Each structure stands twice: as structure tokens, then as C-alpha cells.
Amino acid sequence: MSAHGDDARLVARALGIDPSSILDLSVTLNPFAPDPAPLVERAIRSGALRRYPDDGDRARARDALACALGVAPWRVLVTNGGAEAIALVAGVIGEGWVDDPDFSLYARHLSALVRGAPRFRSDPHNPTGLLAPPSASAAVWDEAFYPLATGRWTCAPGPEPRAAPAVVVGSLTKVFGCPGLRLGYAVVPEDDGASLGCAGLAARLGAAQARWSVGTPALVVVPDLLESADLGSWCAAIARHRRELCDLLRRHGLSPRPSDANFVLVDGAADLKARLAPLGVVVRDCTSFGLPDAVRIVVPDGDGLQRLDRALA
């Protein structure tokens, strides 16, 4: 298996079972989001699959997302997943800094890691799942899991906005549990990057993005996805199931760390991934975070909790 995640199909092939029967607790998706398939099917029936995305498709997706985030549309770029948002921002900024452990894509896409350069930072922190304190600062905030941890889309326009101007990147893939659609975003600060030494950041990100980066079906479903969002209920359900998950893990002698996110970090469990895989349960190895002794486990729904309990037993 990989030293990352998303091994469900590999494990299923090894066990000779249907991939849908794997309990995949390695991929950090919202377990309570409704199935997006009907929205995608409607987009396909409208002909979205047979045409290139046009300016209207991009504008409607951008405007709907800007409205949800509470920012001006010119500040928003819809991207091919959160990964493209990170790559675009890192490519424009160039040199940056990452305090380990944190998500490995930041360092991968920066031209160089230079202490004192613009800092990339996840909120809640990946892999620990803890929300950053209001006093924390960064040049680029990755809010992929922020809606699921707080019940609101972003910290930026909230009651305690971050003091320093910053770029925000995010992932609709995570929030709506639709990794195949590849939907993410970048939001530039109100000063358009001047405070970060990247004046005209919105235009520079747009110019760096491939022309048809986000496919037509994905763009077409963005307004409907956002309309279906129930962040408050999802956040509450995740918090409730996270408590049950931590209780379950402790009963089996494991040590989950405190978390605000839809996942928990478990220390001293280096062999857990290999032990659970033959039982059809996949968790995330944290070697790529520099934590080879830990695993990250996504908060499952009720059925998933019961199955994990049986597998651990």
C-alpha cells in the first residue's frame, strides 16, 4: 500500500471483493453529505458532458461560491480540486515555508522552502485536526476541512477574522464527498496580494490556470451543491460521531489525540493500517507527514463505527 491514502481499490483487489464493500477511513470526506450523483446526472442530461466549459459556466460557479463564502466574485478562482488551488498559489508565490507536520502538497509545489518566506498552513491542522487560534497567522490558509469543523464556510468574513491579509484555499471535494468531480477554490485577499508581495494575485492565478482546468459537469453542479449544503448539521453530526470514535478507539487501547475536524490522529499505531486492511478497513498512514508511528482515521457514520469496532476486536 502507499504511504499516503486512497488504498481502498488496491485492498479490495487483494481481498477479491467489491471496492464498495471497503470501509475507507483514509480519505477525509464528509460522511454525511448527500449523494451528489443526481445533480451530476442532471448536468449530464443537460448536455454538460458534450461541451467545453464556457465563460458563463465559470462565472455562475464562481458567483455562487463567492456568495457562500461572503466575498466579492473577483476574489474567487474555482479550481480542479483543492490540490490545483494549492499548486497555483504556490507556483505564483514561489518560495514559501511550512512548519512540519503539515500537508505535504505545500512543500511539493513551492519552488523552495525558505524560513521567513510566506507560510502555508492548514486550518484545522492536518493531520492533528486542531483549529488554529484566532491569533495565528499565515500567508496562505488551507481551509479544506474548516466548514466541517466549524459549520461555516470560512474564517475570513467571520466574527473573528484573521488579522493579516491572506490567501485562502479550500475543497468542495471534501465538504460534499465528491473527489471524482475535482472541485476546489482559491480566494485572494481584498488587497489582491499586495501585502504578500504578489500584487495582482487574482489575475496571476487566473493566467496560470489551464484554460479548461475544471470540467463542465463539475462547474454546472456547483450552485446546486452549495444550495444543498447543511454545514451546521454536518458539523454537529461529525462532532458527535468523533466523540464516539475516540471512545471506541480508547476501548481498544488506542490513543487518539483531541481533534476539531472530521478525522483524528492516533499515535503509537504504526502497524494498525496493515492489521485492519485484511478485514476490509483502510486508515491513513502518516509517514508522509513525518509521523511514521501514527495513523489518521476519518470519522465514519454510525454503520462505519460499528464495523470499525468489530474489526478492532
One Martini backbone bead per residue (centre of mass of N, CA, C, O) as a GRO file, in nm:
protein
  313
    1MET     BB    1   0.103   0.032   0.009
    2SER     BB    2   0.078   0.346   0.062
    3ALA     BB    3   0.205   0.659   0.221
    4HIS     BB    4  -0.104   0.754   0.231
    5GLY     BB    5  -0.389   0.690   0.045
    6ASP     BB    6  -0.635   0.544  -0.131
    7ASP     BB    7  -0.650   0.194  -0.098
    8ALA     BB    8  -0.921   0.048  -0.152
    9ARG     BB    9  -0.883  -0.090  -0.433
   10LEU     BB   10  -0.630  -0.250  -0.361
   11VAL     BB   11  -0.754  -0.412  -0.129
   12ALA     BB   12  -0.988  -0.536  -0.288
   13ARG     BB   13  -0.814  -0.696  -0.487
   14ALA     BB   14  -0.661  -0.865  -0.272
   15LEU     BB   15  -0.950  -0.981  -0.152
   16GLY     BB   16  -1.178  -1.014  -0.377
   17ILE     BB   17  -1.356  -0.744  -0.366
   18ASP     BB   18  -1.566  -0.496  -0.349
   19PRO     BB   19  -1.491  -0.165  -0.310
   20SER     BB   20  -1.770  -0.088  -0.165
   21SER     BB   21  -1.693  -0.281   0.095
   22ILE     BB   22  -1.506  -0.074   0.189
   23LEU     BB   23  -1.366   0.089   0.473
   24ASP     BB   24  -1.284   0.428   0.419
   25LEU     BB   25  -1.053   0.601   0.657
   26SER     BB   26  -0.843   0.784   0.461
   27VAL     BB   27  -1.063   0.969   0.336
   28THR     BB   28  -1.154   1.319   0.390
   29LEU     BB   29  -1.479   1.287   0.403
   30ASN     BB   30  -1.811   1.352   0.411
   31PRO     BB   31  -2.045   1.126   0.557
   32PHE     BB   32  -2.322   1.338   0.532
   33ALA     BB   33  -2.341   1.376   0.245
   34PRO     BB   34  -2.509   1.381  -0.022
   35ASP     BB   35  -2.567   1.242  -0.310
   36PRO     BB   36  -2.441   1.380  -0.620
   37ALA     BB   37  -2.553   1.218  -0.864
   38PRO     BB   38  -2.818   1.369  -0.947
   39LEU     BB   39  -2.672   1.631  -1.029
   40VAL     BB   40  -2.487   1.505  -1.244
   41GLU     BB   41  -2.709   1.379  -1.419
   42ARG     BB   42  -2.845   1.647  -1.489
   43ALA     BB   43  -2.598   1.770  -1.630
   44ILE     BB   44  -2.574   1.553  -1.848
   45ARG     BB   45  -2.862   1.588  -1.969
   46SER     BB   46  -2.785   1.896  -2.055
   47GLY     BB   47  -2.481   1.847  -2.203
   48ALA     BB   48  -2.208   1.887  -2.035
   49LEU     BB   49  -2.031   1.641  -2.153
   50ARG     BB   50  -2.041   1.780  -2.473
   51ARG     BB   51  -1.882   2.038  -2.350
   52TYR     BB   52  -1.719   2.310  -2.303
   53PRO     BB   53  -1.630   2.533  -2.092
   54ASP     BB   54  -1.754   2.848  -2.018
   55ASP     BB   55  -1.787   3.160  -1.895
   56GLY     BB   56  -2.064   3.105  -1.769
   57ASP     BB   57  -1.993   2.861  -1.597
   58ARG     BB   58  -1.769   3.000  -1.432
   59ALA     BB   59  -1.938   3.237  -1.321
   60ARG     BB   60  -2.159   3.078  -1.171
   61ALA     BB   61  -1.971   2.927  -0.982
   62ARG     BB   62  -1.822   3.170  -0.862
   63ASP     BB   63  -2.070   3.330  -0.754
   64ALA     BB   64  -2.179   3.111  -0.564
   65LEU     BB   65  -1.921   3.088  -0.394
   66ALA     BB   66  -1.894   3.384  -0.308
   67CYS     BB   67  -2.160   3.392  -0.154
   68ALA     BB   68  -2.091   3.170   0.054
   69LEU     BB   69  -1.817   3.324   0.151
   70GLY     BB   70  -1.849   3.648   0.147
   71VAL     BB   71  -1.733   3.749  -0.139
   72ALA     BB   72  -1.596   3.870  -0.403
   73PRO     BB   73  -1.577   3.735  -0.717
   74TRP     BB   74  -1.281   3.836  -0.799
   75ARG     BB   75  -1.146   3.653  -0.557
   76VAL     BB   76  -1.238   3.393  -0.722
   77LEU     BB   77  -1.118   3.050  -0.783
   78VAL     BB   78  -1.194   2.780  -0.967
   79THR     BB   79  -1.091   2.440  -0.913
   80ASN     BB   80  -0.912   2.131  -0.942
   81GLY     BB   81  -0.930   2.125  -0.664
   82GLY     BB   82  -0.728   2.185  -0.397
   83ALA     BB   83  -0.463   2.107  -0.538
   84GLU     BB   84  -0.465   2.333  -0.753
   85ALA     BB   85  -0.472   2.570  -0.564
   86ILE     BB   86  -0.199   2.514  -0.434
   87ALA     BB   87  -0.026   2.510  -0.693
   88LEU     BB   88  -0.089   2.797  -0.791
   89VAL     BB   89  -0.001   2.958  -0.542
   90ALA     BB   90   0.287   2.843  -0.522
   91GLY     BB   91   0.375   2.928  -0.810
   92VAL     BB   92   0.343   3.237  -0.763
   93ILE     BB   93   0.507   3.272  -0.496
   94GLY     BB   94   0.723   3.022  -0.462
   95GLU     BB   95   0.842   3.094  -0.189
   96GLY     BB   96   0.828   2.908   0.128
   97TRP     BB   97   0.655   2.787   0.433
   98VAL     BB   98   0.671   2.486   0.653
   99ASP     BB   99   0.537   2.341   0.937
  100ASP     BB  100   0.608   2.061   1.086
  101PRO     BB  101   0.338   1.912   1.044
  102ASP     BB  102   0.200   1.889   0.705
  103PHE     BB  103   0.091   1.923   0.412
  104SER     BB  104   0.278   1.811   0.135
  105LEU     BB  105   0.190   2.001  -0.108
  106TYR     BB  106   0.328   2.260  -0.040
  107ALA     BB  107   0.628   2.174  -0.076
  108ARG     BB  108   0.599   2.050  -0.362
  109HIS     BB  109   0.511   2.346  -0.506
  110LEU     BB  110   0.740   2.486  -0.407
  111SER     BB  111   1.047   2.609  -0.501
  112ALA     BB  112   1.104   2.682  -0.188
  113LEU     BB  113   1.235   2.654   0.141
  114VAL     BB  114   1.195   2.957   0.345
  115ARG     BB  115   1.267   3.113   0.609
  116GLY     BB  116   1.019   3.379   0.618
  117ALA     BB  117   0.838   3.296   0.422
  118PRO     BB  118   0.548   3.224   0.313
  119ARG     BB  119   0.298   3.068   0.492
  120PHE     BB  120   0.174   2.744   0.510
  121ARG     BB  121  -0.167   2.651   0.634
  122SER     BB  122  -0.375   2.457   0.826
  123ASP     BB  123  -0.753   2.483   0.876
  124PRO     BB  124  -0.739   2.252   1.015
  125HIS     BB  125  -0.499   2.060   1.112
  126ASN     BB  126  -0.272   1.861   0.909
  127PRO     BB  127  -0.336   1.580   1.115
  128THR     BB  128  -0.475   1.672   1.402
  129GLY     BB  129  -0.751   1.878   1.378
  130LEU     BB  130  -0.676   2.160   1.478
  131LEU     BB  131  -0.758   2.466   1.546
  132ALA     BB  132  -0.675   2.775   1.503
  133PRO     BB  133  -0.598   3.044   1.650
  134PRO     BB  134  -0.677   3.377   1.611
  135SER     BB  135  -0.357   3.462   1.632
  136ALA     BB  136  -0.288   3.326   1.388
  137SER     BB  137  -0.053   3.297   1.108
  138ALA     BB  138  -0.065   3.350   0.741
  139ALA     BB  139  -0.053   3.352   0.388
  140VAL     BB  140  -0.176   3.049   0.372
  141TRP     BB  141  -0.497   2.901   0.387
  142ASP     BB  142  -0.622   2.575   0.459
  143GLU     BB  143  -0.991   2.503   0.438
  144ALA     BB  144  -1.093   2.208   0.375
  145PHE     BB  145  -1.215   2.152   0.696
  146TYR     BB  146  -1.363   2.398   0.819
  147PRO     BB  147  -1.673   2.347   0.774
  148LEU     BB  148  -1.669   2.069   0.943
  149ALA     BB  149  -1.559   2.214   1.219
  150THR     BB  150  -1.779   2.488   1.227
  151GLY     BB  151  -2.031   2.547   1.011
  152ARG     BB  152  -1.848   2.728   0.819
  153TRP     BB  153  -1.678   2.825   0.546
  154THR     BB  154  -1.510   3.075   0.686
  155CYS     BB  155  -1.297   3.293   0.858
  156ALA     BB  156  -1.271   3.566   0.709
  157PRO     BB  157  -1.594   3.682   0.768
  158GLY     BB  158  -1.601   3.645   1.058
  159PRO     BB  159  -1.606   3.728   1.396
  160GLU     BB  160  -1.278   3.617   1.375
  161PRO     BB  161  -1.079   3.742   1.186
  162ARG     BB  162  -0.798   3.757   1.041
  163ALA     BB  163  -0.563   4.000   1.052
  164ALA     BB  164  -0.411   3.900   0.809
  165PRO     BB  165  -0.362   3.888   0.499
  166ALA     BB  166  -0.494   3.616   0.286
  167VAL     BB  167  -0.491   3.317   0.149
  168VAL     BB  168  -0.753   3.091   0.034
  169VAL     BB  169  -0.808   2.743   0.051
  170GLY     BB  170  -1.026   2.483  -0.095
  171SER     BB  171  -1.283   2.200  -0.064
  172LEU     BB  172  -1.557   2.047  -0.210
  173THR     BB  173  -1.479   1.754  -0.201
  174LYS     BB  174  -1.491   1.726   0.109
  175VAL     BB  175  -1.773   1.842   0.181
  176PHE     BB  176  -1.932   1.653  -0.062
  177GLY     BB  177  -1.798   1.379  -0.138
  178CYS     BB  178  -1.642   1.447  -0.456
  179PRO     BB  179  -1.353   1.358  -0.596
  180GLY     BB  180  -1.433   1.322  -0.905
  181LEU     BB  181  -1.496   1.637  -0.961
  182ARG     BB  182  -1.292   1.845  -0.884
  183LEU     BB  183  -1.332   2.080  -0.627
  184GLY     BB  184  -1.211   2.414  -0.583
  185TYR     BB  185  -1.030   2.698  -0.419
  186ALA     BB  186  -0.946   3.051  -0.445
  187VAL     BB  187  -0.869   3.333  -0.218
  188VAL     BB  188  -0.812   3.654  -0.226
  189PRO     BB  189  -0.729   3.930  -0.100
  190GLU     BB  190  -0.842   4.253  -0.101
  191ASP     BB  191  -0.538   4.350  -0.200
  192ASP     BB  192  -0.441   4.137  -0.418
  193GLY     BB  193  -0.141   4.067  -0.272
  194ALA     BB  194   0.031   4.312  -0.176
  195SER     BB  195   0.108   4.209   0.121
  196LEU     BB  196   0.267   3.946  -0.031
  197GLY     BB  197   0.414   4.042  -0.303
  198CYS     BB  198   0.137   3.980  -0.516
  199ALA     BB  199   0.032   4.168  -0.716
  200GLY     BB  200  -0.235   4.058  -0.893
  201LEU     BB  201  -0.325   3.762  -0.808
  202ALA     BB  202  -0.582   3.691  -0.961
  203ALA     BB  203  -0.461   3.713  -1.247
  204ARG     BB  204  -0.222   3.516  -1.204
  205LEU     BB  205  -0.391   3.266  -1.147
  206GLY     BB  206  -0.561   3.268  -1.405
  207ALA     BB  207  -0.312   3.247  -1.601
  208ALA     BB  208  -0.204   2.966  -1.474
  209GLN     BB  209  -0.457   2.840  -1.562
  210ALA     BB  210  -0.604   2.621  -1.730
  211ARG     BB  211  -0.857   2.663  -1.942
  212TRP     BB  212  -0.994   2.347  -1.878
  213SER     BB  213  -0.968   2.249  -1.577
  214VAL     BB  214  -1.277   2.264  -1.533
  215GLY     BB  215  -1.540   2.091  -1.582
  216THR     BB  216  -1.862   2.119  -1.674
  217PRO     BB  217  -2.013   1.941  -1.466
  218ALA     BB  218  -1.882   2.071  -1.219
  219LEU     BB  219  -1.972   2.364  -1.264
  220VAL     BB  220  -2.283   2.314  -1.285
  221VAL     BB  221  -2.311   2.193  -0.975
  222VAL     BB  222  -2.228   2.410  -0.771
  223PRO     BB  223  -2.495   2.559  -0.696
  224ASP     BB  224  -2.639   2.295  -0.596
  225LEU     BB  225  -2.442   2.213  -0.381
  226LEU     BB  226  -2.465   2.473  -0.210
  227GLU     BB  227  -2.773   2.444  -0.163
  228SER     BB  228  -2.727   2.156   0.000
  229ALA     BB  229  -2.602   2.277   0.234
  230ASP     BB  230  -2.538   2.159   0.598
  231LEU     BB  231  -2.313   2.253   0.807
  232GLY     BB  232  -2.432   2.241   1.092
  233SER     BB  233  -2.521   1.941   1.087
  234TRP     BB  234  -2.253   1.818   1.003
  235CYS     BB  235  -2.082   1.919   1.237
  236ALA     BB  236  -2.249   1.785   1.463
  237ALA     BB  237  -2.221   1.492   1.362
  238ILE     BB  238  -1.913   1.480   1.369
  239ALA     BB  239  -1.877   1.541   1.670
  240ARG     BB  240  -2.036   1.298   1.773
  241HIS     BB  241  -1.872   1.074   1.618
  242ARG     BB  242  -1.596   1.151   1.728
  243ARG     BB  243  -1.650   1.075   2.019
  244GLU     BB  244  -1.715   0.777   1.955
  245LEU     BB  245  -1.446   0.711   1.823
  246CYS     BB  246  -1.262   0.772   2.066
  247ASP     BB  247  -1.393   0.572   2.257
  248LEU     BB  248  -1.342   0.322   2.086
  249LEU     BB  249  -1.032   0.340   2.072
  250ARG     BB  250  -0.982   0.328   2.378
  251ARG     BB  251  -1.110   0.045   2.421
  252HIS     BB  252  -0.861  -0.062   2.220
  253GLY     BB  253  -0.587   0.096   2.324
  254LEU     BB  254  -0.597   0.375   2.201
  255SER     BB  255  -0.453   0.724   2.106
  256PRO     BB  256  -0.632   0.984   2.060
  257ARG     BB  257  -0.643   1.293   1.961
  258PRO     BB  258  -0.745   1.588   1.967
  259SER     BB  259  -1.035   1.722   1.773
  260ASP     BB  260  -1.217   1.931   1.511
  261ALA     BB  261  -1.246   1.725   1.293
  262ASN     BB  262  -1.299   1.452   1.045
  263PHE     BB  263  -1.045   1.362   1.226
  264VAL     BB  264  -0.789   1.144   1.368
  265LEU     BB  265  -0.503   1.107   1.568
  266VAL     BB  266  -0.287   0.812   1.607
  267ASP     BB  267  -0.072   0.699   1.827
  268GLY     BB  268   0.104   0.410   1.828
  269ALA     BB  269   0.000   0.282   1.506
  270ALA     BB  270   0.185   0.157   1.272
  271ASP     BB  271   0.019  -0.138   1.226
  272LEU     BB  272  -0.288  -0.080   1.170
  273LYS     BB  273  -0.320  -0.079   0.865
  274ALA     BB  274  -0.225  -0.378   0.819
  275ARG     BB  275  -0.442  -0.508   1.017
  276LEU     BB  276  -0.712  -0.393   0.875
  277ALA     BB  277  -0.707  -0.458   0.568
  278PRO     BB  278  -0.801  -0.771   0.576
  279LEU     BB  279  -1.094  -0.643   0.693
  280GLY     BB  280  -1.173  -0.384   0.505
  281VAL     BB  281  -0.989  -0.154   0.646
  282VAL     BB  282  -0.896   0.193   0.596
  283VAL     BB  283  -0.609   0.382   0.677
  284ARG     BB  284  -0.384   0.652   0.747
  285ASP     BB  285  -0.077   0.704   0.673
  286CYS     BB  286   0.188   0.931   0.833
  287THR     BB  287   0.468   0.945   0.687
  288SER     BB  288   0.429   1.211   0.506
  289PHE     BB  289   0.431   1.380   0.793
  290GLY     BB  290   0.656   1.245   0.987
  291LEU     BB  291   0.452   0.993   1.119
  292PRO     BB  292   0.516   0.660   1.140
  293ASP     BB  293   0.343   0.604   1.428
  294ALA     BB  294   0.086   0.703   1.266
  295VAL     BB  295  -0.271   0.759   1.230
  296ARG     BB  296  -0.552   0.839   1.021
  297ILE     BB  297  -0.903   0.886   1.113
  298VAL     BB  298  -1.206   0.885   0.993
  299VAL     BB  299  -1.518   0.988   1.039
  300PRO     BB  300  -1.785   0.793   1.074
  301ASP     BB  301  -2.058   0.650   1.064
  302GLY     BB  302  -2.245   0.433   1.234
  303ASP     BB  303  -2.171   0.182   1.065
  304GLY     BB  304  -1.865   0.233   1.070
  305LEU     BB  305  -1.825   0.208   1.374
  306GLN     BB  306  -1.914  -0.088   1.397
  307ARG     BB  307  -1.704  -0.204   1.203
  308LEU     BB  308  -1.453  -0.103   1.349
  309ASP     BB  309  -1.506  -0.249   1.611
  310ARG     BB  310  -1.491  -0.536   1.493
  311ALA     BB  311  -1.205  -0.515   1.374
  312LEU     BB  312  -1.055  -0.451   1.640
  313ALA     BB  313  -1.162  -0.717   1.781
   0.00000   0.00000   0.00000
